[in-house]
């Protein structure tokens, strides 16, 4: 398979739709997190995801995941779950576009995690890209300083940066996960693990949702599930470095949704920071992409 093969182009297009769906879900989840708290919003969205996907999974009569797959599902569910919870906690405190711009660090961080977890070589470009992206983070921080941001806003930004690190780890696990499980299984078990973990703290941090909250819960679950399935399919058919740039389309979606839904304006500092972070990531992954492995599952 070459870099410009139809499979790579199709995977990129599918991932783009997945990112658009996830951006709309971000807006829905921010609204619910503001009204009911991030913990409750993430918990009940995960439960709704299980309710929606489990009947489909069972109806297909596919074999139950083996031990290796269960361990991988649980590992990624924990990492991705912590990332999601921190992200929406932070998103309540910062504009959507700014929060999404900070998550663009994830693909770059993933390059370094791939070196640590998969033994890949860290290229000079990755080091240079990290320096450029760091300037982007500083630009966003400078914007907050100039605007005399509150402590809550600063803490929200820090939470999103930590969420980005965890999300980068989940991307590495997703690539491994997608090679041994189909997209529906990946999305379902991520929701199962997250819902099970958050249920442990539900008596203290959440409550049974009211009827008025159900449309938002199931709407975000549908959007999140569709996005997860599409991204899992895309990562199954193309290398992470091919798909990493598609993450950046989320900035445009978040800027539009933030303005339309929450009346948020994108500052010049945020735009400058996003450009530097995106530029750093693109600099780090420049060069020919390796072809996706041809496995029996991906055929």
C-alpha positions as CSV (number, residue, x, y, z in Angstrom):
1,X,0.0,0.0,0.0
2,X,1.4,3.4,-0.9
3,X,1.0,6.6,1.0
4,X,-1.7,7.9,-1.5
5,X,-3.7,4.6,-1.6
6,X,-7.5,4.7,-1.6
7,X,-7.5,2.9,1.7
8,X,-5.5,5.7,3.4
9,X,-7.7,8.4,1.8
10,X,-10.9,6.6,2.9
11,X,-9.6,6.1,6.4
12,X,-8.7,9.9,6.6
13,X,-12.2,10.8,5.4
14,X,-13.9,8.5,7.9
15,X,-11.7,9.9,10.7
16,X,-12.7,13.4,9.7
17,X,-16.4,12.6,10.1
18,X,-15.6,11.0,13.4
19,X,-13.9,14.2,14.6
20,X,-16.9,16.3,13.5
21,X,-19.3,14.0,15.4
22,X,-17.0,14.2,18.5
23,X,-16.9,18.0,18.3
24,X,-20.7,18.3,18.4
25,X,-20.7,15.8,21.3
26,X,-18.2,18.1,23.1
27,X,-20.7,21.0,22.9
28,X,-23.5,18.8,24.2
29,X,-21.3,17.5,27.0
30,X,-20.1,20.9,28.0
31,X,-23.7,22.0,28.4
32,X,-24.5,19.0,30.6
33,X,-21.3,19.4,32.6
34,X,-22.1,23.0,33.4
35,X,-25.6,22.1,34.5
36,X,-25.0,18.8,36.3
37,X,-21.2,18.4,36.7
38,X,-18.6,16.6,34.5
39,X,-18.7,13.4,36.6
40,X,-22.5,12.9,36.1
41,X,-22.3,13.9,32.4
42,X,-19.5,11.4,31.6
43,X,-21.0,8.6,33.8
44,X,-24.5,8.7,32.2
45,X,-23.2,9.2,28.7
46,X,-21.1,6.0,29.2
47,X,-24.1,4.1,30.5
48,X,-26.2,5.3,27.6
49,X,-23.4,4.1,25.2
50,X,-23.5,0.6,26.7
51,X,-27.3,0.6,26.4
52,X,-27.2,1.6,22.8
53,X,-24.3,-0.7,21.6
54,X,-24.6,-3.9,23.7
55,X,-27.8,-5.1,21.9
56,X,-26.1,-4.6,18.6
57,X,-23.0,-6.4,19.7
58,X,-25.1,-9.4,21.1
59,X,-27.3,-9.5,18.0
60,X,-24.2,-10.0,15.8
61,X,-23.4,-13.2,17.7
62,X,-19.7,-12.5,17.6
63,X,-17.4,-14.4,20.0
64,X,-16.8,-12.8,23.4
65,X,-13.4,-11.1,23.6
66,X,-10.5,-13.3,24.7
67,X,-8.2,-12.6,27.7
68,X,-5.7,-10.5,25.7
69,X,-8.5,-8.4,24.3
70,X,-10.2,-7.9,27.7
71,X,-7.0,-6.7,29.3
72,X,-6.4,-4.3,26.4
73,X,-10.0,-3.0,26.6
74,X,-9.7,-2.5,30.3
75,X,-6.3,-0.7,30.0
76,X,-7.5,1.7,27.4
77,X,-10.9,2.2,29.1
78,X,-9.1,3.3,32.3
79,X,-6.7,5.7,30.4
80,X,-9.3,7.1,28.1
81,X,-11.8,7.4,30.9
82,X,-9.5,9.5,33.0
83,X,-8.7,11.6,30.0
84,X,-12.4,12.2,29.2
85,X,-13.3,13.1,32.8
86,X,-10.4,15.6,33.1
87,X,-11.2,17.1,29.7
88,X,-14.8,17.9,30.4
89,X,-14.0,19.1,33.9
90,X,-11.6,21.5,32.3
91,X,-13.9,22.4,29.4
92,X,-16.4,23.8,31.8
93,X,-13.8,26.4,32.8
94,X,-12.3,27.3,29.4
95,X,-13.8,28.1,26.0
96,X,-14.2,25.1,23.8
97,X,-11.8,26.3,21.1
98,X,-9.1,26.9,23.7
99,X,-9.6,23.5,25.3
100,X,-9.5,21.7,21.9
101,X,-6.4,23.6,20.9
102,X,-4.6,22.2,24.0
103,X,-5.7,18.7,23.1
104,X,-3.7,19.0,19.9
105,X,-0.7,18.2,21.9
106,X,-1.8,14.6,22.0
107,X,-0.5,13.4,18.6
108,X,2.9,14.9,19.4
109,X,3.0,13.3,22.8
110,X,1.9,10.0,21.2
111,X,5.1,10.0,19.2
112,X,7.2,10.1,22.4
113,X,5.0,7.5,24.1
114,X,5.3,5.3,21.0
115,X,9.1,5.4,21.5
116,X,8.7,4.4,25.2
117,X,6.0,1.8,24.8
118,X,6.6,0.4,21.3
119,X,10.4,0.9,21.0
120,X,10.1,3.3,18.1
121,X,13.0,5.7,17.4
122,X,12.4,9.4,18.3
123,X,13.3,11.4,15.2
124,X,14.9,14.9,15.3
125,X,11.7,16.2,13.8
126,X,9.7,15.1,16.8
127,X,12.0,17.0,19.1
128,X,11.8,20.2,16.9
129,X,8.0,19.8,16.7
130,X,7.7,19.6,20.5
131,X,9.6,22.9,20.8
132,X,7.3,24.6,18.4
133,X,4.2,23.1,20.0
134,X,5.4,24.2,23.4
135,X,5.5,27.8,22.2
136,X,1.9,27.4,21.2
137,X,1.0,26.4,24.8
138,X,2.9,29.4,26.1
139,X,1.0,31.6,23.7
140,X,-2.3,30.3,25.1
141,X,-1.0,30.8,28.6
142,X,0.1,34.4,27.7
143,X,-3.4,35.1,26.5
144,X,-4.8,33.9,29.9
145,X,-2.3,36.1,31.7
146,X,-3.1,39.1,29.6
147,X,-6.8,38.5,30.2
148,X,-6.1,38.1,34.0
149,X,-7.7,34.7,33.9
150,X,-9.2,33.3,37.1
151,X,-7.7,30.4,39.0
152,X,-10.5,28.2,37.8
153,X,-9.7,29.0,34.2
154,X,-6.0,28.2,34.8
155,X,-6.9,24.9,36.5
156,X,-9.2,24.0,33.6
157,X,-6.3,24.5,31.2
158,X,-4.0,22.4,33.3
159,X,-6.6,19.6,33.5
160,X,-6.9,19.6,29.7
161,X,-3.2,19.4,29.2
162,X,-3.1,16.4,31.5
163,X,-6.1,14.9,29.7
164,X,-4.1,15.4,26.4
165,X,-1.2,13.3,27.8
166,X,-3.6,10.5,28.8
167,X,-5.4,10.8,25.4
168,X,-2.0,10.3,23.7
169,X,-1.6,7.1,25.7
170,X,-5.0,6.0,24.6
171,X,-4.1,6.5,20.9
172,X,-1.2,4.1,21.3
173,X,-3.5,1.6,22.9
174,X,-6.2,2.2,20.3
175,X,-3.8,1.2,17.5
176,X,-3.1,-2.1,19.2
177,X,-6.8,-2.6,20.2
178,X,-8.0,-2.0,16.7
179,X,-5.8,-4.8,15.3
180,X,-7.5,-7.5,17.5
181,X,-11.1,-6.2,17.8
182,X,-13.7,-4.7,15.4
183,X,-14.7,-1.0,15.9
184,X,-18.0,-1.8,17.6
185,X,-16.3,-4.0,20.2
186,X,-13.7,-1.3,20.8
187,X,-16.3,1.4,21.4
188,X,-18.6,-0.8,23.5
189,X,-15.9,-2.0,25.9
190,X,-14.5,1.5,26.3
191,X,-17.9,2.6,27.5
192,X,-18.4,-0.5,29.7
193,X,-15.1,0.0,31.5
194,X,-15.7,3.8,32.0
195,X,-19.2,3.3,33.2
196,X,-18.2,0.5,35.7
197,X,-15.4,2.7,37.1
198,X,-17.5,5.8,37.5
199,X,-20.3,3.9,39.1
200,X,-18.0,3.3,42.1
201,X,-18.1,6.9,42.9
202,X,-21.7,7.6,41.8
203,X,-23.2,7.6,45.3
204,X,-21.0,10.6,46.2
205,X,-20.5,12.4,43.0
206,X,-23.6,11.8,40.9
207,X,-27.3,11.3,41.0
208,X,-30.0,9.6,39.0
209,X,-30.6,11.8,35.9
210,X,-34.0,13.5,35.4
211,X,-36.1,13.0,32.3
212,X,-35.0,16.5,31.1
213,X,-31.4,15.2,30.9
214,X,-32.1,12.1,28.9
215,X,-32.1,13.7,25.4
216,X,-28.6,15.1,26.1
217,X,-27.4,11.9,27.6
218,X,-28.5,9.7,24.7
219,X,-27.7,12.3,22.1
220,X,-24.1,12.6,23.3
221,X,-23.9,8.8,23.6
222,X,-25.0,8.4,20.0
223,X,-22.5,11.0,18.8
224,X,-19.7,9.6,20.9
225,X,-20.4,6.0,19.8
226,X,-20.5,7.0,16.2
227,X,-17.3,8.9,16.5
228,X,-15.6,6.0,18.4
229,X,-16.6,3.4,15.8
230,X,-15.5,5.6,12.9
231,X,-12.1,6.4,14.5
232,X,-11.5,2.8,15.5
233,X,-12.3,1.8,11.9
234,X,-9.9,4.4,10.6
235,X,-7.1,3.5,12.9
236,X,-7.6,-0.1,11.9
237,X,-6.9,0.7,8.3
238,X,-4.2,3.4,8.5
239,X,-1.2,4.3,10.6
240,X,-1.6,6.8,13.4
241,X,0.8,9.3,11.7
242,X,-1.5,9.3,8.6
243,X,-4.5,10.1,10.7
244,X,-3.0,12.5,13.3
245,X,-3.6,15.7,11.2
246,X,-7.3,15.1,11.0
247,X,-7.5,15.9,14.7
248,X,-6.9,19.5,13.9
249,X,-10.2,20.0,12.0
250,X,-11.8,20.0,15.5
251,X,-10.5,23.5,16.1
252,X,-12.7,24.9,13.4
253,X,-15.7,23.0,14.6
254,X,-15.1,24.0,18.2
255,X,-14.7,27.7,17.3
256,X,-18.1,27.6,15.5
257,X,-19.9,25.6,18.1
258,X,-18.4,27.7,21.0
259,X,-19.6,30.9,19.4
260,X,-23.1,29.6,18.3
261,X,-23.9,27.6,21.5
262,X,-22.1,29.4,24.3
263,X,-21.3,32.9,22.8
264,X,-17.5,32.2,23.2
265,X,-15.1,34.3,21.1
266,X,-11.8,32.9,19.9
267,X,-8.9,35.2,20.9
268,X,-5.9,36.0,18.8
269,X,-3.7,34.3,21.4
270,X,-5.7,31.1,21.1
271,X,-5.5,31.1,17.3
272,X,-1.8,31.8,17.5
273,X,-1.3,29.0,20.0
274,X,-3.4,26.6,18.0
275,X,-1.3,27.4,14.8
276,X,2.0,26.8,16.6
277,X,0.8,23.5,18.2
278,X,-0.6,22.3,14.9
279,X,2.6,23.4,13.1
280,X,4.7,21.6,15.7
281,X,2.8,18.4,15.2
282,X,2.9,18.5,11.5
283,X,6.7,19.3,11.6
284,X,7.2,16.3,13.9
285,X,5.3,13.8,11.6
286,X,6.5,15.1,8.3
287,X,8.0,12.7,5.8
288,X,6.7,9.4,4.2
289,X,4.2,7.5,6.3
290,X,4.7,3.9,6.9
291,X,2.0,1.6,5.4
292,X,-0.6,0.1,7.7
293,X,0.1,-3.5,8.5
294,X,-2.0,-5.9,6.4
295,X,-3.6,-8.2,8.9
296,X,-6.3,-10.7,8.4
297,X,-8.7,-8.6,10.5
298,X,-8.0,-5.5,8.5
299,X,-8.5,-7.1,5.1
